[in-house]
Each structure stands twice: as structure tokens, then as C-alpha cells.
Amino acid sequence: MKSSLIGLDTFDGAKPRFLNRGLERRSVSTLSPHGLQTGRGVEGLISKEFDAIIYLMCVLKKPLFLILIALPFLLSIPPSTAETNLAVPSQYGAVIYRYNEESSNQIFVIGLSHRDSLTCLNGDMTSRVQAEVFKIGDWLIHHQGLELLLPEGFFKSTSTKIQKKNINVERENSCASYDTKVLEKRLSDNKVYVNAEMLLKETHPIRLRQIEDKPLYDAVRANILKLASQGNACDYSVVNSELEYLQERRTAAMLQKIPEIVNDEFQQGNIKSRKAIFTVGLYHIHEIIRFLNENRITIRAPKPASVGMKDCASELTLQKENFGITVILPSLLTKDQKILEMNKLNEIVKQYRGIQTSKVSSSPLPRP
């Protein structure tokens, strides 16, 4: 677009003859003793008004020309604001919660189940859920123009950022041919570690950024290992309460870090809009929604509190930076009531579905 604007500036300086006709006609008309003074009163009036119109067209020729040239380009760009009705294909997943959905700055949170954090092995549903996560991510990339992925977990590679590429060419050859069964088969291989985020990066020109707080990530992992290795030798209730506290701190840290990362990528010109996908374990979703509902981060320390553990409270950065949040769950998880209850999401899902149903029933019927 920049080169086009430069071209238009030089074009105006050339002043082709046909663009000067209006000015020439105006000078003749205004200096002529005729016009309205002639016997052709109406014709003279029309002639003068016509001259005035031509003059205005010439004065405004550059802005009008810019608009006419830019209009096809602007119409081809996906709207920067999020879709009011985000119709994620039901075979892949469903929206269960929205916050500040009218904002053009949107974070799409995909709740998922992943491999065991200690053994790295798949569970019974892991590969199917991961395949659906991939499909949701692919759909968002194509329909929301997303270019940034923020995955839970700490990856060691420093080469996760990819250089800017020809986005349109890359998307044409992305993953339309990936069947869910094919994805599931690849993701179920316990001999090779691969997940939905890795496949999204492999098939799309997206950027990855670290979202984890390293000290909190390490502290959570240490407590999980402690519970797994010591078993009954440790005070399970105490260690577990400490783990839950650290997990809340970790969730909050990731959530608070999102605006900074997205704004940084946008300001550097790496992404075209302040939007991103945030993939995170299902366990964290209810806490994320609690923070959003309260418009604040509040975390209580366990009692008795260990050294360094204290109550935490802070304003919600997402609200301050005017970001919206859309929470999406894979289809398989939304249909499993037991999993929803275990992760404190059953009432949240029920409430959102009720709101959507009431919106549909209250909307006016189309005219015949």
C-alpha cells in the first residue's frame, strides 16, 4: 500500500491536461461578461453551476482518487472487529464464554487436554481433543486472520519465531486436506512428541511466543513431582493446597502477560491486528473466567501459608488494555459432563448456552 501512495503523490504533481480543464473553464466563466448576464439566463446558470462542480472535482481530485483506488483493497481486508456471532464449526468445538466481545483486540482461549506432564504419554481422549484443537486453531487463522499463537508450557527452542512470509500463499497450501482421523493418528503416537500447537506452526505462517512465567512454571512442576514421588510420605493436603495456589499464580501470570506480548508483536509489525490464540489446559479455564468476571486478579494464600506465599491482588491488564476474550472448548470436552464438573465448568457452559438460547428466542422472526 505504501508504494501505491507514493505513486499517487507523484501522479498529482504531473498535472495531466484533463485534470486542469475545470480550472480553465472556471477562469473563463468568471471573467466572462456573459454567463448570467446573457439572454440565455437558465443556460448561463446551468453553465456556471457546472463550472463550480468541475472546480470542486478538481480541488478534491486527489482525496477522491485515493478513496477510489483504496476502496477495493479495504473491502478485501477482513474486519478488524471480532464477529459478534462467532460460529465455530460444531464438529470441532463451541464457544462457552465471551468477555468484551465488541473490542477489536481479541484473545481466543482454547481449553485443551494434553499429555501427562510427567510421562508425556497420551490419555484416552488426548489425541482426539488435540485434533479438534488443531481444527479450531486452523478455523480461527482462516476466519479471524490470526498470526500469533501463545501456548501454555515452556519450550526451550529460541527459534520459535518465524520470519514474515507471504501470508496468502502460505494459507492456500495450509491444512484444508487434514482429516480429523489423520490428525488423530499422528497425534496419538507416543514415540514422537507432537501436539496441536506444533502442527499449527508447521502448517501455518504463525508466530509463537513464550507466555509462561519461568519461576512459577518450575515451582508448579516441582510440587507435582513432590506429590508423585513422595506419596503418603508427605502431607498431601498441605502440598496439594500449595500446588493449587501456585497454579492460580501461574494462570494469572500468563493472563497478565498477554497484552504486553500482543502489543509488542503488533508494534513491531509482525502481526496485522491485536489478536492471538492462547492454548491452555482445561484446568486453568475456570480461574481465567473468574478473573474476567471479577475484572481483577485475586488469589488467596493457603493456610497455613508456606514461606513466600501470600495473598495477591492486582488490576486486570486485559481490561486496562481493552482486550476481549473468547473461550472455546473442543467438541469432545463440551459433551463430557464428568470432565466439565471436574474442571468446574459445567455451570459456566450451562449458563452460556442459556444466554445464547434466550438471544435466539428473543430475536425477531424474519419477514416472509
N, C-alpha and C positions, 0 to 999 in steps of 0.2 A: 504494500500500500504506500510505503514511503516513496518509492521510485515513481509511482503514479502521481503523487502530489508534486514532486519536483518537476515532472513533465508538464503538469498543468500550469505551474508558475511560469515556466519558460514560454509556454504556448501563449499566455496572456501578454507577455512582453512583445511577441511578434506582431500583434495587431493586424491580422489579415484584413483585407479591404472590406469584406462583407460585414465585419463586426463594427465598422465605422459608419455604415450607412445611416444609422439612426441619428448619430451626431451631426452628420452632414445635412440631413433633412431638417433637423431641429434648427440649425443655424440659418438655413434658407427661409424656413417658415417664420421664425420670429423676427427676422429682419425685413421680410417682405411687407410692402404696404397693403398687400391684399389679405387673403385669409378671411377673417370675419367681416372685413370691410367690403368684400366683393358682393356682387349681386347674387352669388350662389351661397347665401347665408348658411344653409344647412350643410352643404357640401364643405364649406370652409370650416365649419365647426367640427365635422367628422374628420377632416384632414388634420386639424390641429390636435384633436384627441388622439388620432392615430400616431401623430408625431410624438406625442407625450408618452404613449405606450412603448413605442420603439425606443425612445430615450431611456425609459426605465429598464427595459430589457437589456440595453447595452450597459447601463450602470451596474445592473445585477447579474451580468452575464457570467462572471467568474463564480459567485456562490451557487447560481443555478446549475452551471455546468458541473461543478464539484458534486452537487447533490445527485444530478442525473447519472454521473459516472459511478458514484459510490453506492447508489441505491441497489443495484443487483448484488453487489458484494455483501452489503449489510443484510439483505434478505436471505442470503445463503448461510449466514452465521447462526448457529443455534442460540436461542435466547439465553441471556446470562442469568436470568432469574430461574429458580427451580420450578419445575412443573408443580402446579397446585395438586393435581391428582397424579401421583407417581405410580403408574401402572406397571409394577414389576411383574413379569410373567409368573402366573401362579404355580406353574410346574417347577419353578426354581426357588421361589421364596415369597415372603409377604412383609409389608411394612407393618410394624407393631407400635411405632411411636414417632411423633414428629414434634420438633421444637423450633419456633421461629422460622417456620417453613417459607415465609414470604421473602426472606433475605436472599440476596444473590450469592452470598458466601455460604456454601453448604458442605457439611461433612456427612458422608454416608457411612454409617457404622454397620458393619456386617458381623453379627454374632455367629460364632462357629464352635465346632468341637474339633480338637486337634489330637495329635498323637500323645501318648503318655509322656509326661515331662521327664521321667527317669529312664524308661526303657526305649522310648522313641518308637514304640510299636503301635499299630492301628488298633482301635477298638472295633466293636461290631458294626457301628454306623459311621465311623470316621471317614472312610473313603467316599461314601455316598454323599455325606454332608459337604466334604471338601469339593466334590464335583459340582454340587449346587452352588457353593460359594464362588467357584470359578465362573459359572454361568451368570450369576448375579453381577459379579465384577465386570464381566465382558459386556453385559447388557448396559450397565452404568457408563462404561467407557464409550460405547457407541451412541447412547441416547442423552448423556449429560456432558460428553466431551471431557471426561476426566483424564488427567495426565499424571496424577500423584497418588502413590499408594503408601500408607503408613501401617505396617504390620506390627502386631504385638510380638514380643520376643526380641532377643538381642542377637543380631547377626554380626559376625566378625569381619566379613569382607568389606574393604574400603572402596571397592569398585562397583558398588550397587547403583550409583548414579550413572545414567546413560546420557550420552550427548543428545542434543536436539536433532531430530531426524525429520524426514518428510512424513508428517503425521498421516496425511490422506493416503499415501501409497502404502504405508505400513498397515493401516486399518483394513484396507481392501484385502490383504492377504493374511488376516489375523486368524480367528478361530471359528469361523462360521461352520466349518466342517467337523468340529469336535463334538462327537456324540457323547451324551452323558455316560453311557456304558463304557465307551473307550476311555474317557477321563477316569472313571471309577476304577477301571482295571489298572491304569498307570499309577493312580494314587494309592492303590492297595498293596503295592509291592513293598514289603518290609525290608528288603535288602538294599533298597535305594531310597534315601530320604528326599521326598519331594512333596510339596504342598500346593494349595491353590494359589497362594501369592507368588510362588516361584514360577508356576505355569503362566500366570497373568503377565509377569515380567518377560517371560520367554516369548510370548505371542503378541505383546503389545508394546508400543514405544512409551512406556510409562517410567516414571522415576520413583525410586524407593528412598525413604528417609528413616533414620532411626527415631523411634518415638519413646523408647524406654528410658527410665532413669536407672543408670547402671548400679549405683549402690543399693537402691531398693530392689532391683531385679535380683542381685546377688543375695540380699538378705532373705528374700522370699524363697529362693532356691535352697539356701542353707537350712531354713526351717522345714521345708518339705523333706529334705534329706534326713534331718534330725528325727522327724516323725517316722519316716520309713525305716531307718536303721536301728533306732533305739526301742521302738515299740513301747511295750509296757514298762521299760526301764525309766522312761521319762514321765513327767506329769502331763498326760495327754491333753487335759482340758486347758492347762496353762499355755503349753506350746501351741495348741490349736487356736486359742484366742489371740496369741501374739501373731500367728500366721494370718488370721483374718484381718487384724489391724494393719499389718504390712501390705496385704493385698489391697485394702482400701486406699492406703497411701500410694501404692503403685498405680492403681486405677486413676486416682486424682492427678498424679504427676503426668501421666500420659495425656489425659484430657486437657490439662492446663497448658501443655506444651504445643498442642495442635495449632493454635492461631499463629504463634511465632514461626513455626516451620512453614506453614502455608503462605504467610505473608512474605517470608524470605524468598521462597521459590517464585512467587509472583513478581516481586520487585526485581529479581534477577532476570526476569523474562523467560524462565524455564517452563512456566505454565501460563495459559491464557486467561484463566479465571481462578478465583479463590475457592477452589473446590478440591476435595480429596476423598479417597476411600480409606477408612480406618477399620482394619480387621482385628477382632479381639475375641477371646474366649467367652462363651456363654455365661460363665461365672461372673464376669465383670458387668454385664449389661444392666442388671437391676440397680447397681450402685451408680452407674452413669446416669440412669434415668432419675434416680433420687437426687443427685446433684443438680440436674437440669430443672427438676420440679421445684427445688428449693432456691434455685438461682444462686447457689452458694456451695462452697466446699466445707463440709463439717464432718470431722472424724473424731470419735471418742477413743481415748487410750484404754487398753484393757486394765482390769483391776484384779489383782494388784499389778501395777504397771512396772515393766522392766526398765532398766536404765536406758535413757534416750527416747522412751515412748511417752508422748504427751498429746493432749488434745490439739487438733489442728482446725483452723478456720481461716478461710480466705474468700475473696470475691471470685466469681466465676469469670475467667478470662474470655470464654466463648461469648458470654453475654456482653461483656465490655467491648469486644471487637465485632459485635453484631454478626455472629455466625449462627447458622441454623443447623439442626441435627435431624437426620432421618435414620432410624434404627430398622434394619432389615434382618429377618431370620430366614435361614434355609427352610424350604418346604417341609423336609423330613422332621425338623425340630418343632415346627409350629403344630404338627399333628400328634406329637408325643406329649400327652398331658402329664405323665410322670416326670419327664425331663423338665417341662416348664415349671412344675411345682417345686422340684429340687432346686431350681435356679431362681425361685421367687418371681417368676414371670407370668404365671397363669392368670393372675388378676389384671396385670398390665395388658396382656393380649386380649382378654375378655373385654376390658374397658375400651380399648381402641376399636375393636370390632363393633362394639355397641355404638360408638360415636359415628363410625362410618355408615352403619346401617341407618341410623337416625338421619344422617345427611341425605342419604339416597331417598328415604321415605318422605322427607320434607321438601325435596326439590320438586318444582312444578313439572307436571307432565307435558311432554311435547305436544304441540298442536297438530291435529290431523291434517 
